[in-house]
Amino acid sequence: MHPKIEILFNTTKTKSLNNTEDIKLLINHLYNLGASMTEAWIVLYKGYKIDEFEAEEILLDSNLWKNESHTFRMHQVALYLKDDFGETDSADL
C-alpha cells in the first residue's frame, strides 16, 4: 500500500462503520487529515472493503472535495493500485 494511504488507514482503522453516520464521520476525519479524494477512495475501497462505486458515490455526495471532484477519475486510482499489484489492466484506465 502507498505509504500515505497506509498512514491514513492506520489512523482510521479503529473506526467502525456500522451505519451512515459512521461513514460520514470517517469521511470527515480523512478530509481533516488532509487526504485527497483519491486517497480517501482507496482507504474506503481497499481498507474498509466498501464497493468501489459506492465509495466513489459517498465521496462525491460528501461535497468535501469540491475542488477535486471534477477531476476525480478512476484512472487516477488505477495508478495507485498499480503500485500494489505491479500491473494495471488497460480496461481500468
Secondary structure per residue as TSV (DSSP state, phi and psi in degrees):
chain	resnum	aa	ss	phi	psi
A	1	M	-	360.0	143.4
A	2	H	-	-57.2	137.0
A	3	P	H	-53.1	-44.3
A	4	K	H	-66.8	-38.8
A	5	I	H	-63.3	-41.9
A	6	E	H	-62.1	-41.8
A	7	I	H	-63.8	-44.9
A	8	L	H	-61.5	-44.0
A	9	F	H	-66.4	-45.5
A	10	N	H	-62.7	-30.7
A	11	T	H	-72.7	-26.8
A	12	T	H	-111.0	-4.7
A	13	K	T	-65.7	-15.5
A	14	T	T	-80.7	-8.9
A	15	K	-	-78.5	132.8
A	16	S	-	-96.4	145.5
A	17	L	-	-112.8	80.2
A	18	N	-	-92.1	-20.9
A	19	N	S	-157.0	-179.7
A	20	T	H	-61.1	-37.5
A	21	E	H	-63.4	-39.3
A	22	D	H	-62.3	-40.5
A	23	I	H	-65.6	-42.2
A	24	K	H	-61.1	-42.3
A	25	L	H	-63.4	-41.0
A	26	L	H	-62.9	-44.6
A	27	I	H	-60.9	-46.3
A	28	N	H	-61.1	-39.9
A	29	H	H	-63.9	-45.7
A	30	L	H	-61.0	-43.3
A	31	Y	H	-61.0	-45.3
A	32	N	H	-66.6	-25.0
A	33	L	T	-78.9	-6.1
A	34	G	T	91.4	17.4
A	35	A	-	-69.6	140.6
A	36	S	-	-75.9	169.8
A	37	M	H	-62.6	-40.1
A	38	T	H	-63.9	-43.6
A	39	E	H	-63.6	-41.4
A	40	A	H	-63.4	-39.5
A	41	W	H	-60.3	-44.2
A	42	I	H	-64.7	-40.5
A	43	V	I	-61.4	-43.7
A	44	L	I	-66.1	-46.9
A	45	Y	I	-73.6	-51.5
A	46	K	I	-86.5	-37.3
A	47	G	I	-80.9	-46.2
A	48	Y	S	-102.0	1.5
A	49	K	-	57.9	35.9
A	50	I	-	-84.1	138.8
A	51	D	-	-48.9	138.9
A	52	E	H	-57.9	-39.7
A	53	F	H	-76.8	-35.3
A	54	E	H	-65.4	-41.1
A	55	A	H	-61.9	-42.9
A	56	E	H	-63.0	-44.4
A	57	E	H	-62.7	-42.1
A	58	I	H	-58.5	-46.0
A	59	L	H	-67.7	-41.6
A	60	L	H	-65.8	-38.7
A	61	D	H	-68.2	-25.3
A	62	S	H	-68.4	-25.5
A	63	N	-	58.9	18.5
A	64	L	T	-78.0	-34.0
A	65	W	T	-102.8	54.5
A	66	K	H	-57.5	-37.4
A	67	N	H	-75.7	-20.1
A	68	E	H	-101.0	-23.6
A	69	S	H	-60.0	-31.7
A	70	H	T	-75.9	-16.9
A	71	T	T	-106.4	-5.0
A	72	F	-	-69.6	120.6
A	73	R	-	-137.5	151.3
A	74	M	H	-62.6	-27.7
A	75	H	H	-66.2	-27.1
A	76	Q	H	-65.1	-42.1
A	77	V	H	-64.8	-40.4
A	78	A	H	-58.7	-35.3
A	79	L	H	-65.4	-38.8
A	80	Y	H	-65.8	-42.8
A	81	L	H	-66.4	-30.4
A	82	K	H	-59.6	-35.6
A	83	D	H	-59.3	-35.0
A	84	D	H	-81.9	-38.2
A	85	F	H	-107.4	-9.2
A	86	G	S	80.3	-8.8
A	87	E	-	-152.3	154.1
A	88	T	-	-130.7	129.3
A	89	D	-	-66.8	131.1
A	90	S	G	-60.2	-24.9
A	91	A	G	-66.5	-25.0
A	92	D	G	-75.0	-20.1
A	93	L	-	-86.6	360.0
